[in-house]
Amino acid sequence: MSMRLNYWQVAPEAAQSITHVNSYLEKSAIEPTLRHLVWLRISQINGCAYCVDRHSQDAIRGGEKQQRLDCLVVWRESPFYSERERAALEWAESLTNVSTTHAPDEAYDLVREHFSDKDLVDLTLLIATMNAWNRMAIGFRRGPGKRA
């Protein structure tokens, strides 16, 4: 599959604006391991090959264990995730699939148990921006590069 359009070249300011939000999120209280898990899970749901490749590699570089990455698609059935991570993943899935889930109270109540107001805003922004990146990469067919 070939790239339809190089959005970084066509509208660098647009892509850079999302990058600025990501820079803010990297300074937030959302721990890097959780950020990587959430970014990766959202990209798996959306079917974004570029982002799945990138965020799995970023997670590994950040010290994530391969088994946790391998089992992320079945996180509900796997014992490898903390209650905080499970709450964040549930919230991420609910918002990524918002047209069918409508962000149910159960998911919100669960995430509220593990995140302060500020952290919940940051987590929700993290979810929203990953969905934006996925739509850019999928829409314009940005695929992963071949690894050495």
N, C-alpha and C positions, 0 to 999 in steps of 0.2 A: 504494500500500500504506500503510495507516495503522498508527500505533504501537499495539501491543497494551497496553503498560504503560510508564509512565515510572518506570523503576527508580531514577533519581536522586531523585525525589520520594517514592516508596514506602519506599525503604531507603537514605537518603543515606549512612549509616555503612558500608554494604556497598560501595557504589561508591567512597566515599572511601578505603576500605582499599586498594583496588587503586591508587588515585591516589597513596597514600603509597609504595607499592612503586615506582611510576613515578618519583617524586621521588628515591628512592634511586638508581634506575638512571640518571637524568640526571646524577648526580654520579659515576658509575662511570667507569672508563677506556675503556668502549665509546664510541667517537667518535660524535658526533651524526649524521653522514652515514650511518654504518653502522646505527645504531639506526633511522633513518627507513627505510632500505632493507629491513631485516629486518621492521619493523612492516608496511610496505606489502606485502611479498611474502607474509607470513602472511595478511594480510587479503584479498589476491587469491585465494590458495588456498582460504580459507574462504568466499569470496563475500560479504564484509561491505562493502556499499556505503558505509555511513557511514564506516567506518575507511579504506577505500581513498581516499575523497574527502578526509578529514581529513589523513591521513598523506602523501598526495601534495602537498597544499598546504603542510603543515609542512615537508616536504623542500625544496620550492621556496623558501620563506621562509628556510630554512637554507643556501641557496646551491646546492642540487642542480641539476644540468643536466637539462633536459627530456628529452633523448635517453636518458639513463640510466634515467629513470623510465619512458619509453615502452617500453624494451627489457627492463625487469625481468622481465616474464613469460617472456622467452626468454633469460634471463641466461646459460645454459649455451652458447648459440650466439652470444653477443654479446661483443665484445672490450673492453667498457667497464668491466669490474670487476676489481679487484685480486685476487690470490690469497687474501688475508685475507677480502675480501668474499665471494668464491666459497665459501670454507670455511664462513663464517657462514651464507650462504644455504642451503648443502647441509644443515647442521645444523638450521637452522630448518625446512626442508621435511621432514627426517626426523622431527623431533619433532612437527610439526604433523600429519603423517600417521602417527603412531606405531602406530596399530592395524594398519597394513599394513607399515610398514618395520621396526618393532621397534628403531629407532635402531641401524642396522648399524655394525659395527666400522669399515668403510671411512669412513663419515661422521665417526665419532668420531676416528679416527686423523688424518684430514685437519684437523679443527678443532683438535686438540691441537698441530699443527705451528705454528699461528698465534696461539694464545691461552694465557696463563698459567692456572694452576689457578683463581685468583680471577676472572679475566676470563671463563673458561669457565662458572663458576657464574653470574656476572652475565648472560652471554649466554643461558644456559639459562633463567634467571628472566625475562629480557626476552621470550623466546619464549613461556614459559608464561603470562605476564600478558597478552600480546597475544591469545593464544588465548582467555583468559578474557574479555577485552573483546569479542572477536568473538562469543562465544557469548551474551553479554548483549545486544549490539546486534542480532544476527540473531534470537535467541529472542524478543525483545520488539519486533522490527521497527522499530528506530531507523534511519531513513534519512537520507541527506544533505539538508541544506537547499539551497535554490536559491541560487546565487551571484548577486551583483548584476551 
